[in-house]
Amino acid sequence: MDIVPGRSGVVLSAWLRERDLGWRGGVHVAARDPFRGYASALRAQLPHALRVLDAFHVVRCGFDAVDQVRRRVQQETLGHRGHDHHSNTSWAWLLAGLAVGDPDGEVAAAWIAAHELRLLYRHHTPPAPRRRSAGLAFCADSEVPELHRLARSLDSWREELLARFTVARVFKRPTGAVNPADQ
């Protein structure tokens, strides 16, 4: 493979166009993160390849929703953001505060959604993930705006998200964690 400077669909598309048709024809599975530019480049340059979302980025989206909900609820409830560094005493205070600080259960709902996404990747065949991803429908039905956004994203990625379970374990590694500046 190759590591190419730049993070855009244009860069990926150009790199793929530089490969000969035989090489491109031999690519059957392309693991990617949810960035739409990559999806467009892969769709245009490797239309026959199965596009698969990698687990790390999908689960990260779920936990990003938890963080967004937590910040909003904390701002609405306390009038300020929380503190990131806690002593044992402040942790006890935080846990007690969460009991009353999430009056509508929004943070809890976001936490459940994120963990459902994480649990999705414990399965290795399509039926179980389809059932579990259907269980995430509560995101779209909830009153939590961040979960609505997560539901829209998951819905738009449904085909590629579930494609992960139709191929042998596909991961973006090692290139997903490599920084070309470190080379």
N, CA and C atoms as an extended XYZ file, in Angstrom:
549
Properties=species:S:1:pos:R:3:atomname:S:1:resname:S:1:resid:I:1 pbc="F F F"
N         0.841       -1.176        0.000 N   MET     1
C         0.000        0.000        0.000 CA  MET     1
C         0.882        1.233        0.000 C   MET     1
N         0.247        2.346        0.288 N   ASP     2
C         0.929        3.627        0.188 CA  ASP     2
C         0.361        4.561        1.246 C   ASP     2
N         1.135        5.506        1.678 N   ILE     3
C         0.651        6.571        2.547 CA  ILE     3
C         0.776        7.857        1.747 C   ILE     3
N        -0.344        8.540        1.580 N   VAL     4
C        -0.400        9.715        0.734 CA  VAL     4
C        -0.673       10.946        1.584 C   VAL     4
N         0.102       12.008        1.405 N   PRO     5
C        -0.176       13.235        2.169 CA  PRO     5
C        -1.525       13.824        1.768 C   PRO     5
N        -2.248       14.306        2.747 N   GLY     6
C        -3.542       14.918        2.482 CA  GLY     6
C        -4.672       14.019        2.929 C   GLY     6
N        -5.762       14.654        3.315 N   ARG     7
C        -6.923       13.911        3.795 CA  ARG     7
C        -8.148       14.461        3.082 C   ARG     7
N        -8.376       13.967        1.881 N   SER     8
C        -9.545       14.419        1.140 CA  SER     8
C        -9.939       13.369        0.119 C   SER     8
N       -11.172       13.467       -0.316 N   GLY     9
C       -11.641       12.569       -1.363 CA  GLY     9
C       -10.898       12.812       -2.666 C   GLY     9
N       -10.524       14.049       -2.922 N   VAL    10
C        -9.792       14.396       -4.144 CA  VAL    10
C        -8.436       13.701       -4.153 C   VAL    10
N        -7.739       13.726       -3.013 N   VAL    11
C        -6.431       13.078       -2.917 CA  VAL    11
C        -6.565       11.571       -3.118 C   VAL    11
N        -7.538       10.958       -2.446 N   LEU    12
C        -7.736        9.514       -2.590 CA  LEU    12
C        -8.116        9.167       -4.023 C   LEU    12
N        -9.011        9.930       -4.608 N   SER    13
C        -9.445        9.674       -5.977 CA  SER    13
C        -8.261        9.761       -6.945 C   SER    13
N        -7.431       10.786       -6.780 N   ALA    14
C        -6.255       10.941       -7.654 CA  ALA    14
C        -5.304        9.765       -7.486 C   ALA    14
N        -5.079        9.339       -6.228 N   TRP    15
C        -4.184        8.220       -5.974 CA  TRP    15
C        -4.718        6.955       -6.635 C   TRP    15
N        -6.022        6.721       -6.509 N   LEU    16
C        -6.618        5.525       -7.116 CA  LEU    16
C        -6.541        5.585       -8.645 C   LEU    16
N        -6.759        6.754       -9.212 N   ARG    17
C        -6.672        6.893      -10.681 CA  ARG    17
C        -5.270        6.570      -11.195 C   ARG    17
N        -4.247        6.801      -10.367 N   GLU    18
C        -2.860        6.518      -10.755 CA  GLU    18
C        -2.566        5.017      -10.802 C   GLU    18
N        -3.387        4.197      -10.160 N   ARG    19
C        -3.206        2.748      -10.180 CA  ARG    19
C        -3.767        2.216      -11.503 C   ARG    19
N        -3.175        1.179      -12.031 N   ASP    20
C        -3.679        0.644      -13.299 CA  ASP    20
C        -5.012       -0.086      -13.086 C   ASP    20
N        -5.743       -0.291      -14.180 N   LEU    21
C        -7.074       -0.902      -14.106 CA  LEU    21
C        -7.040       -2.303      -13.518 C   LEU    21
N        -5.991       -3.050      -13.805 N   GLY    22
C        -5.879       -4.403      -13.257 CA  GLY    22
C        -5.784       -4.375      -11.735 C   GLY    22
N        -4.992       -3.453      -11.214 N   TRP    23
C        -4.854       -3.321       -9.763 CA  TRP    23
C        -6.188       -2.928       -9.157 C   TRP    23
N        -6.830       -1.898       -9.717 N   ARG    24
C        -8.130       -1.444       -9.194 CA  ARG    24
C        -9.167       -2.553       -9.278 C   ARG    24
N        -9.124       -3.347      -10.362 N   GLY    25
C       -10.070       -4.451      -10.507 CA  GLY    25
C        -9.862       -5.543       -9.469 C   GLY    25
N        -8.652       -5.636       -8.917 N   GLY    26
C        -8.350       -6.647       -7.920 CA  GLY    26
C        -8.749       -6.259       -6.499 C   GLY    26
N        -9.182       -5.027       -6.318 N   VAL    27
C        -9.603       -4.581       -4.988 CA  VAL    27
C       -11.065       -4.979       -4.804 C   VAL    27
N       -11.325       -5.872       -3.856 N   HIS    28
C       -12.676       -6.364       -3.631 CA  HIS    28
C       -13.332       -5.744       -2.400 C   HIS    28
N       -12.509       -5.330       -1.423 N   VAL    29
C       -13.025       -4.741       -0.191 CA  VAL    29
C       -12.186       -3.511        0.131 C   VAL    29
N       -12.864       -2.412        0.465 N   ALA    30
C       -12.167       -1.191        0.855 CA  ALA    30
C       -12.690       -0.745        2.213 C   ALA    30
N       -11.844       -0.854        3.243 N   ALA    31
C       -12.223       -0.392        4.586 CA  ALA    31
C       -11.962        1.101        4.655 C   ALA    31
N       -12.894        1.817        5.315 N   ARG    32
C       -12.754        3.269        5.359 CA  ARG    32
C       -13.374        3.829        6.620 C   ARG    32
N       -13.067        5.107        6.881 N   ASP    33
C       -13.760        5.797        7.958 CA  ASP    33
C       -14.974        6.511        7.350 C   ASP    33
N       -15.839        7.104        8.170 N   PRO    34
C       -17.096        7.664        7.656 CA  PRO    34
C       -16.979        8.947        6.840 C   PRO    34
N       -15.790        9.477        6.631 N   PHE    35
C       -15.622       10.712        5.872 CA  PHE    35
C       -16.233       10.556        4.480 C   PHE    35
N       -17.170       11.437        4.145 N   ARG    36
C       -17.900       11.318        2.873 CA  ARG    36
C       -17.011       11.438        1.635 C   ARG    36
N       -15.935       12.205        1.754 N   GLY    37
C       -15.021       12.336        0.618 CA  GLY    37
C       -14.422       11.012        0.216 C   GLY    37
N       -14.101       10.173        1.205 N   TYR    38
C       -13.568        8.848        0.900 CA  TYR    38
C       -14.632        7.977        0.238 C   TYR    38
N       -15.855        8.073        0.725 N   ALA    39
C       -16.944        7.287        0.142 CA  ALA    39
C       -17.124        7.647       -1.322 C   ALA    39
N       -17.111        8.942       -1.617 N   SER    40
C       -17.279        9.393       -3.011 CA  SER    40
C       -16.134        8.914       -3.883 C   SER    40
N       -14.904        9.026       -3.382 N   ALA    41
C       -13.744        8.586       -4.169 CA  ALA    41
C       -13.798        7.086       -4.436 C   ALA    41
N       -14.137        6.309       -3.401 N   LEU    42
C       -14.212        4.855       -3.591 CA  LEU    42
C       -15.344        4.469       -4.534 C   LEU    42
N       -16.473        5.145       -4.406 N   ARG    43
C       -17.602        4.850       -5.275 CA  ARG    43
C       -17.237        5.143       -6.738 C   ARG    43
N       -16.509        6.241       -6.969 N   ALA    44
C       -16.141        6.624       -8.335 CA  ALA    44
C       -15.014        5.752       -8.899 C   ALA    44
N       -13.990        5.467       -8.090 N   GLN    45
C       -12.800        4.789       -8.604 CA  GLN    45
C       -12.828        3.270       -8.433 C   GLN    45
N       -13.587        2.772       -7.443 N   LEU    46
C       -13.683        1.327       -7.203 CA  LEU    46
C       -15.156        0.946       -7.054 C   LEU    46
N       -15.960        1.177       -8.084 N   PRO    47
C       -17.411        0.967       -7.940 CA  PRO    47
C       -17.799       -0.475       -7.625 C   PRO    47
N       -16.965       -1.431       -7.979 N   HIS    48
C       -17.262       -2.848       -7.745 CA  HIS    48
C       -16.883       -3.301       -6.336 C   HIS    48
N       -16.063       -2.527       -5.632 N   ALA    49
C       -15.540       -2.954       -4.324 CA  ALA    49
C       -16.598       -2.773       -3.235 C   ALA    49
N       -16.598       -3.681       -2.308 N   LEU    50
C       -17.461       -3.589       -1.138 CA  LEU    50
C       -16.824       -2.579       -0.191 C   LEU    50
N       -17.549       -1.504        0.114 N   ARG    51
C       -17.060       -0.475        1.033 CA  ARG    51
C       -17.518       -0.820        2.439 C   ARG    51
N       -16.569       -0.841        3.376 N   VAL    52
C       -16.839       -1.268        4.746 CA  VAL    52
C       -16.374       -0.170        5.702 C   VAL    52
N       -17.257        0.207        6.614 N   LEU    53
C       -16.858        1.155        7.658 CA  LEU    53
C       -16.095        0.410        8.739 C   LEU    53
N       -14.982        0.989        9.177 N   ASP    54
C       -14.237        0.302       10.228 CA  ASP    54
C       -14.860        0.599       11.589 C   ASP    54
N       -14.775       -0.375       12.467 N   ALA    55
C       -15.444       -0.336       13.769 CA  ALA    55
C       -15.001        0.849       14.613 C   ALA    55
N       -13.734        1.158       14.610 N   PHE    56
C       -13.233        2.237       15.463 CA  PHE    56
C       -13.995        3.529       15.230 C   PHE    56
N       -14.142        3.921       13.970 N   HIS    57
C       -14.775        5.205       13.677 CA  HIS    57
C       -16.274        5.204       13.983 C   HIS    57
N       -16.946        4.094       13.770 N   VAL    58
C       -18.377        4.024       14.069 CA  VAL    58
C       -18.608        4.156       15.571 C   VAL    58
N       -17.843        3.405       16.348 N   VAL    59
C       -17.997        3.459       17.810 CA  VAL    59
C       -17.592        4.837       18.320 C   VAL    59
N       -16.564        5.425       17.738 N   ARG    60
C       -16.155        6.775       18.145 CA  ARG    60
C       -17.292        7.770       17.930 C   ARG    60
N       -18.039        7.631       16.845 N   CYS    61
C       -19.190        8.513       16.608 CA  CYS    61
C       -20.218        8.381       17.730 C   CYS    61
N       -20.437        7.161       18.195 N   GLY    62
C       -21.368        6.952       19.301 CA  GLY    62
C       -20.901        7.645       20.563 C   GLY    62
N       -19.622        7.503       20.889 N   PHE    63
C       -19.111        8.141       22.102 CA  PHE    63
C       -18.990        9.652       21.948 C   PHE    63
N       -18.801       10.145       20.718 N   ASP    64
C       -18.853       11.591       20.487 CA  ASP    64
C       -20.246       12.123       20.812 C   ASP    64
N       -21.273       11.357       20.456 N   ALA    65
C       -22.649       11.771       20.784 CA  ALA    65
C       -22.836       11.826       22.298 C   ALA    65
N       -22.282       10.855       23.027 N   VAL    66
C       -22.367       10.886       24.496 CA  VAL    66
C       -21.733       12.179       25.012 C   VAL    66
N       -20.566       12.503       24.512 N   ASP    67
C       -19.868       13.694       24.977 CA  ASP    67
C       -20.650       14.967       24.648 C   ASP    67
N       -21.209       15.047       23.457 N   GLN    68
C       -21.998       16.222       23.078 CA  GLN    68
C       -23.228       16.381       23.963 C   GLN    68
N       -23.933       15.273       24.213 N   VAL    69
C       -25.118       15.325       25.079 CA  VAL    69
C       -24.707       15.716       26.494 C   VAL    69
N       -23.649       15.095       27.003 N   ARG    70
C       -23.195       15.397       28.362 CA  ARG    70
C       -22.863       16.879       28.507 C   ARG    70
N       -22.143       17.454       27.534 N   ARG    71
C       -21.796       18.878       27.607 CA  ARG    71
C       -23.031       19.764       27.580 C   ARG    71
N       -23.960       19.450       26.661 N   ARG    72
C       -25.172       20.275       26.557 CA  ARG    72
C       -26.003       20.186       27.826 C   ARG    72
N       -26.228       18.973       28.313 N   VAL    73
C       -27.043       18.802       29.517 CA  VAL    73
C       -26.376       19.485       30.704 C   VAL    73
N       -25.073       19.368       30.813 N   GLN    74
C       -24.363       20.001       31.925 CA  GLN    74
C       -24.476       21.521       31.832 C   GLN    74
N       -24.358       22.061       30.632 N   GLN    75
C       -24.491       23.508       30.443 CA  GLN    75
C       -25.907       23.959       30.816 C   GLN    75
N       -26.909       23.215       30.353 N   GLU    76
C       -28.302       23.581       30.651 CA  GLU    76
C       -28.622       23.426       32.135 C   GLU    76
N       -28.074       22.406       32.771 N   THR    77
C       -28.394       22.113       34.166 CA  THR    77
C       -27.601       22.989       35.135 C   THR    77
N       -26.298       23.132       34.879 N   LEU    78
C       -25.429       23.833       35.826 CA  LEU    78
C       -25.041       25.241       35.385 C   LEU    78
N       -25.247       25.546       34.105 N   GLY    79
C       -24.871       26.864       33.604 CA  GLY    79
C       -23.400       26.977       33.253 C   GLY    79
N       -22.676       25.876       33.284 N   HIS    80
C       -21.261       25.882       32.913 CA  HIS    80
C       -20.824       24.464       32.582 C   HIS    80
N       -19.657       24.399       31.951 N   ARG    81
C       -19.077       23.090       31.672 CA  ARG    81
C       -18.464       22.526       32.932 C   ARG    81
N       -18.276       21.233       32.951 N   GLY    82
C       -17.669       20.568       34.104 CA  GLY    82
C       -16.168       20.695       34.094 C   GLY    82
N       -15.554       20.056       35.047 N   HIS    83
C       -14.100       20.043       35.167 CA  HIS    83
C       -13.597       18.665       34.759 C   HIS    83
N       -12.454       18.647       34.090 N   ASP    84
C       -11.945       17.386       33.559 CA  ASP    84
C       -11.079       16.608       34.546 C   ASP    84
N       -10.548       17.250       35.564 N   HIS    85
C        -9.656       16.583       36.501 CA  HIS    85
C       -10.357       16.453       37.849 C   HIS    85
N       -10.412       15.230       38.365 N   HIS    86
C       -11.167       14.977       39.592 CA  HIS    86
C       -10.338       14.240       40.628 C   HIS    86
N       -10.540       14.613       41.875 N   SER    87
C        -9.996       13.862       43.008 CA  SER    87
C       -11.028       12.793       43.358 C   SER    87
N       -10.709       11.941       44.318 N   ASN    88
C       -11.684       10.940       44.762 CA  ASN    88
C       -12.958       11.612       45.267 C   ASN    88
N       -12.790       12.709       45.981 N   THR    89
C       -13.949       13.432       46.510 CA  THR    89
C       -14.783       14.034       45.377 C   THR    89
N       -14.102       14.636       44.393 N   SER    90
C       -14.868       15.242       43.293 CA  SER    90
C       -15.534       14.183       42.422 C   SER    90
N       -14.919       12.983       42.305 N   TRP    91
C       -15.571       11.899       41.569 CA  TRP    91
C       -16.854       11.477       42.272 C   TRP    91
N       -16.788       11.362       43.584 N   ALA    92
C       -17.991       10.997       44.350 CA  ALA    92
C       -19.064       12.062       44.162 C   ALA    92
N       -18.661       13.326       44.188 N   TRP    93
C       -19.605       14.434       43.970 CA  TRP    93
C       -20.200       14.369       42.568 C   TRP    93
N       -19.330       14.081       41.576 N   LEU    94
C       -19.790       13.990       40.192 CA  LEU    94
C       -20.819       12.876       40.020 C   LEU    94
N       -20.531       11.707       40.581 N   LEU    95
C       -21.463       10.586       40.459 CA  LEU    95
C       -22.795       10.891       41.136 C   LEU    95
N       -22.727       11.544       42.291 N   ALA    96
C       -23.973       11.938       42.968 CA  ALA    96
C       -24.713       12.980       42.138 C   ALA    96
N       -23.978       13.891       41.545 N   GLY    97
C       -24.593       14.920       40.702 CA  GLY    97
C       -25.238       14.359       39.449 C   GLY    97
N       -24.637       13.321       38.893 N   LEU    98
C       -25.230       12.702       37.706 CA  LEU    98
C       -26.597       12.109       38.015 C   LEU    98
N       -26.752       11.653       39.244 N   ALA    99
C       -28.045       11.080       39.631 CA  ALA    99
C       -29.155       12.121       39.510 C   ALA    99
N       -28.832       13.383       39.780 N   VAL   100
C       -29.849       14.446       39.661 CA  VAL   100
C       -29.582       15.358       38.468 C   VAL   100
N       -28.368       15.278       37.893 N   GLY   101
C       -27.976       16.194       36.826 CA  GLY   101
C       -28.374       15.777       35.430 C   GLY   101
N       -28.975       14.623       35.294 N   ASP   102
C       -29.450       14.165       33.983 CA  ASP   102
C       -30.950       13.912       34.133 C   ASP   102
N       -31.715       14.997       34.397 N   PRO   103
C       -33.114       14.822       34.780 CA  PRO   103
C       -33.974       14.102       33.740 C   PRO   103
N       -33.629       14.231       32.473 N   ASP   104
C       -34.433       13.591       31.438 CA  ASP   104
C       -33.799       12.317       30.886 C   ASP   104
N       -32.678       11.907       31.454 N   GLY   105
C       -32.031       10.670       31.016 CA  GLY   105
C       -31.369       10.766       29.659 C   GLY   105
N       -31.049       11.982       29.216 N   GLU   106
C       -30.461       12.157       27.885 CA  GLU   106
C       -29.043       11.611       27.806 C   GLU   106
N       -28.229       11.900       28.819 N   VAL   107
C       -26.858       11.391       28.817 CA  VAL   107
C       -26.886        9.865       28.878 C   VAL   107
N       -27.765        9.330       29.693 N   ALA   108
C       -27.889        7.871       29.794 CA  ALA   108
C       -28.291        7.269       28.446 C   ALA   108
N       -29.230        7.897       27.749 N   ALA   109
C       -29.654        7.391       26.433 CA  ALA   109
C       -28.492        7.410       25.441 C   ALA   109
N       -27.700        8.482       25.456 N   ALA   110
C       -26.543        8.568       24.558 CA  ALA   110
C       -25.516        7.498       24.915 C   ALA   110
N       -25.309        7.261       26.200 N   TRP   111
C       -24.376        6.240       26.660 CA  TRP   111
C       -24.813        4.858       26.175 C   TRP   111
N       -26.102        4.584       26.284 N   ILE   112
C       -26.633        3.296       25.825 CA  ILE   112
C       -26.409        3.140       24.325 C   ILE   112
N       -26.686        4.191       23.559 N   ALA   113
C       -26.495        4.130       22.103 CA  ALA   113
C       -25.035        3.845       21.760 C   ALA   113
N       -24.112        4.525       22.436 N   ALA   114
C       -22.689        4.314       22.161 CA  ALA   114
C       -22.280        2.876       22.490 C   ALA   114
N       -22.769        2.363       23.596 N   HIS   115
C       -22.418        0.984       23.957 CA  HIS   115
C       -23.082       -0.024       23.025 C   HIS   115
N       -24.263        0.258       22.527 N   GLU   116
C       -24.884       -0.627       21.536 CA  GLU   116
C       -24.023       -0.681       20.271 C   GLU   116
N       -23.479        0.465       19.864 N   LEU   117
C       -22.589        0.473       18.698 CA  LEU   117
C       -21.341       -0.368       18.971 C   LEU   117
N       -20.772       -0.212       20.158 N   ARG   118
C       -19.584       -0.986       20.518 CA  ARG   118
C       -19.896       -2.484       20.510 C   ARG   118
N       -21.044       -2.858       21.055 N   LEU   119
C       -21.429       -4.268       21.121 CA  LEU   119
C       -21.720       -4.859       19.741 C   LEU   119
N       -22.099       -4.014       18.808 N   LEU   120
C       -22.361       -4.461       17.447 CA  LEU   120
C       -21.161       -5.227       16.891 C   LEU   120
N       -19.949       -4.773       17.229 N   TYR   121
C       -18.739       -5.355       16.659 CA  TYR   121
C       -18.262       -6.615       17.375 C   TYR   121
N       -19.030       -7.099       18.326 N   ARG   122
C       -18.712       -8.394       18.934 CA  ARG   122
C       -19.222       -9.535       18.066 C   ARG   122
N       -20.083       -9.225       17.120 N   HIS   123
C       -20.673      -10.244       16.252 CA  HIS   123
C       -19.857      -10.370       14.975 C   HIS   123
N       -19.943      -11.536       14.351 N   HIS   124
C       -19.142      -11.775       13.158 CA  HIS   124
C       -19.978      -12.195       11.952 C   HIS   124
N       -21.295      -12.286       12.113 N   THR   125
C       -22.164      -12.650       10.999 CA  THR   125
C       -23.299      -11.641       10.909 C   THR   125
N       -23.860      -11.422        9.729 N   PRO   126
C       -24.844      -10.352        9.520 CA  PRO   126
C       -26.127      -10.382       10.359 C   PRO   126
N       -26.765      -11.505       10.647 N   PRO   127
C       -28.065      -11.416       11.323 CA  PRO   127
C       -28.027      -10.694       12.672 C   PRO   127
N       -27.062      -11.013       13.517 N   ALA   128
C       -27.005      -10.377       14.843 CA  ALA   128
C       -26.772       -8.870       14.737 C   ALA   128
N       -25.806       -8.394       13.925 N   PRO   129
C       -25.642       -6.946       13.806 CA  PRO   129
C       -26.874       -6.248       13.221 C   PRO   129
N       -27.568       -6.902       12.296 N   ARG   130
C       -28.785       -6.283       11.756 CA  ARG   130
C       -29.809       -6.078       12.872 C   ARG   130
N       -29.978       -7.098       13.720 N   ARG   131
C       -30.914       -6.962       14.851 CA  ARG   131
C       -30.446       -5.883       15.814 C   ARG   131
N       -29.160       -5.898       16.147 N   ARG   132
C       -28.638       -4.919       17.100 CA  ARG   132
C       -28.719       -3.512       16.506 C   ARG   132
N       -28.405       -3.338       15.222 N   SER   133
C       -28.482       -1.999       14.626 CA  SER   133
C       -29.932       -1.539       14.543 C   SER   133
N       -30.853       -2.469       14.357 N   ALA   134
C       -32.276       -2.104       14.383 CA  ALA   134
C       -32.661       -1.625       15.773 C   ALA   134
N       -32.021       -2.188       16.801 N   GLY   135
C       -32.275       -1.762       18.173 CA  GLY   135
C       -31.838       -0.334       18.427 C   GLY   135
N       -30.967        0.209       17.578 N   LEU   136
C       -30.534        1.599       17.713 CA  LEU   136
C       -31.573        2.574       17.166 C   LEU   136
N       -32.681        2.060       16.680 N   ALA   137
C       -33.745        2.927       16.153 CA  ALA   137
C       -34.250        3.889       17.211 C   ALA   137
N       -34.058        3.555       18.495 N   PHE   138
C       -34.509        4.469       19.536 CA  PHE   138
C       -33.817        5.827       19.427 C   PHE   138
N       -32.647        5.874       18.788 N   CYS   139
C       -31.959        7.163       18.599 CA  CYS   139
C       -32.827        8.115       17.785 C   CYS   139
N       -33.411        7.613       16.721 N   ALA   140
C       -34.250        8.457       15.866 CA  ALA   140
C       -35.544        8.852       16.561 C   ALA   140
N       -36.018        8.002       17.462 N   ASP   141
C       -37.276        8.265       18.156 CA  ASP   141
C       -37.104        9.070       19.433 C   ASP   141
N       -35.872        9.283       19.861 N   SER   142
C       -35.646        9.954       21.141 CA  SER   142
C       -35.875       11.469       20.994 C   SER   142
N       -35.861       12.136       22.122 N   GLU   143
C       -36.001       13.600       22.160 CA  GLU   143
C       -34.625       14.271       22.220 C   GLU   143
N       -33.563       13.505       22.017 N   VAL   144
C       -32.199       14.015       22.152 CA  VAL   144
C       -31.659       14.384       20.770 C   VAL   144
N       -31.413       15.680       20.505 N   PRO   145
C       -30.979       16.100       19.166 CA  PRO   145
C       -29.693       15.423       18.692 C   PRO   145
N       -28.737       15.209       19.593 N   GLU   146
C       -27.483       14.570       19.201 CA  GLU   146
C       -27.716       13.128       18.776 C   GLU   146
N       -28.682       12.462       19.376 N   LEU   147
C       -29.005       11.092       18.968 CA  LEU   147
C       -29.736       11.081       17.635 C   LEU   147
N       -30.500       12.118       17.347 N   HIS   148
C       -31.117       12.232       16.009 CA  HIS   148
C       -30.014       12.323       14.953 C   HIS   148
N       -29.001       13.166       15.233 N   ARG   149
C       -27.888       13.327       14.291 CA  ARG   149
C       -27.152       11.993       14.122 C   ARG   149
N       -26.911       11.293       15.225 N   LEU   150
C       -26.255        9.981       15.154 CA  LEU   150
C       -27.100        9.009       14.332 C   LEU   150
N       -28.410        9.016       14.539 N   ALA   151
C       -29.304        8.125       13.790 CA  ALA   151
C       -29.244        8.423       12.293 C   ALA   151
N       -29.224        9.703       11.929 N   ARG   152
C       -29.124       10.062       10.507 CA  ARG   152
C       -27.812        9.560        9.913 C   ARG   152
N       -26.715        9.729       10.675 N   SER   153
C       -25.413        9.261       10.186 CA  SER   153
C       -25.415        7.747       10.019 C   SER   153
N       -25.898        7.039       11.026 N   LEU   154
C       -25.935        5.574       10.949 CA  LEU   154
C       -26.799        5.103        9.792 C   LEU   154
N       -27.916        5.779        9.582 N   ASP   155
C       -28.803        5.402        8.482 CA  ASP   155
C       -28.115        5.614        7.138 C   ASP   155
N       -27.393        6.727        7.003 N   SER   156
C       -26.718        6.985        5.727 CA  SER   156
C       -25.550        6.016        5.510 C   SER   156
N       -25.004        5.434        6.575 N   TRP   157
C       -23.891        4.488        6.465 CA  TRP   157
C       -24.347        3.045        6.553 C   TRP   157
N       -25.658        2.782        6.653 N   ARG   158
C       -26.160        1.438        6.951 CA  ARG   158
C       -25.520        0.348        6.083 C   ARG   158
N       -25.497        0.541        4.783 N   GLU   159
C       -24.974       -0.499        3.884 CA  GLU   159
C       -23.505       -0.793        4.187 C   GLU   159
N       -22.705        0.262        4.345 N   GLU   160
C       -21.284        0.073        4.596 CA  GLU   160
C       -21.016       -0.408        6.029 C   GLU   160
N       -21.850        0.008        6.954 N   LEU   161
C       -21.711       -0.437        8.332 CA  LEU   161
C       -21.958       -1.943        8.415 C   LEU   161
N       -23.021       -2.418        7.804 N   LEU   162
C       -23.346       -3.845        7.856 CA  LEU   162
C       -22.451       -4.680        6.945 C   LEU   162
N       -21.832       -4.049        5.945 N   ALA   163
C       -20.923       -4.788        5.060 CA  ALA   163
C       -19.746       -5.357        5.831 C   ALA   163
N       -19.403       -4.734        6.923 N   ARG   164
C       -18.306       -5.207        7.770 CA  ARG   164
C       -18.510       -6.672        8.180 C   ARG   164
N       -19.746       -7.099        8.284 N   PHE   165
C       -20.045       -8.435        8.790 CA  PHE   165
C       -20.208       -9.465        7.679 C   PHE   165
N       -20.018       -9.045        6.427 N   THR   166
C       -20.131       -9.993        5.323 CA  THR   166
C       -18.760      -10.416        4.812 C   THR   166
N       -17.714       -9.826        5.328 N   VAL   167
C       -16.356      -10.177        4.909 CA  VAL   167
C       -15.572      -10.582        6.146 C   VAL   167
N       -14.477      -11.283        5.917 N   ALA   168
C       -13.605      -11.646        7.045 CA  ALA   168
C       -13.146      -10.361        7.721 C   ALA   168
N       -12.782      -10.454        8.956 N   ARG   169
C       -12.401       -9.269        9.739 CA  ARG   169
C       -11.614       -8.269        8.884 C   ARG   169
N       -12.220       -7.129        8.642 N   VAL   170
C       -11.584       -6.089        7.835 CA  VAL   170
C       -11.280       -4.913        8.748 C   VAL   170
N       -10.035       -4.530        8.751 N   PHE   171
C        -9.629       -3.380        9.547 CA  PHE   171
C        -8.769       -2.484        8.673 C   PHE   171
N        -8.765       -1.219        8.973 N   LYS   172
C        -7.967       -0.262        8.228 CA  LYS   172
C        -6.505       -0.304        8.630 C   LYS   172
N        -6.179       -0.989        9.688 N   ARG   173
C        -4.809       -1.000       10.179 CA  ARG   173
C        -3.874       -1.619        9.162 C   ARG   173
N        -2.605       -1.327        9.147 N   PRO   174
C        -1.948       -0.414       10.053 CA  PRO   174
C        -1.992        1.033        9.612 C   PRO   174
N        -2.405        1.325        8.386 N   THR   175
C        -2.308        2.690        7.884 CA  THR   175
C        -3.192        3.684        8.605 C   THR   175
N        -4.289        3.229        9.229 N   GLY   176
C        -5.178        4.148        9.913 CA  GLY   176
C        -4.532        4.829       11.104 C   GLY   176
N        -3.469        4.259       11.639 N   ALA   177
C        -2.825        4.829       12.813 CA  ALA   177
C        -1.450        5.396       12.502 C   ALA   177
N        -1.083        5.475       11.233 N   VAL   178
C         0.251        5.927       10.866 CA  VAL   178
C         0.198        7.398       10.488 C   VAL   178
N         1.106        8.156       11.042 N   ASN   179
C         1.230        9.562       10.697 CA  ASN   179
C         2.425        9.707        9.771 C   ASN   179
N         2.192       10.137        8.496 N   PRO   180
C         3.297       10.240        7.544 CA  PRO   180
C         4.421       11.144        8.056 C   PRO   180
N         4.102       12.114        8.920 N   ALA   181
C         5.129       13.013        9.443 CA  ALA   181
C         6.121       12.244       10.321 C   ALA   181
N         5.696       11.100       10.858 N   ASP   182
C         6.575       10.300       11.711 CA  ASP   182
C         7.500        9.397       10.899 C   ASP   182
N         7.308        9.331        9.617 N   GLN   183
C         8.094        8.427        8.777 CA  GLN   183
C         9.455        8.995        8.485 C   GLN   183
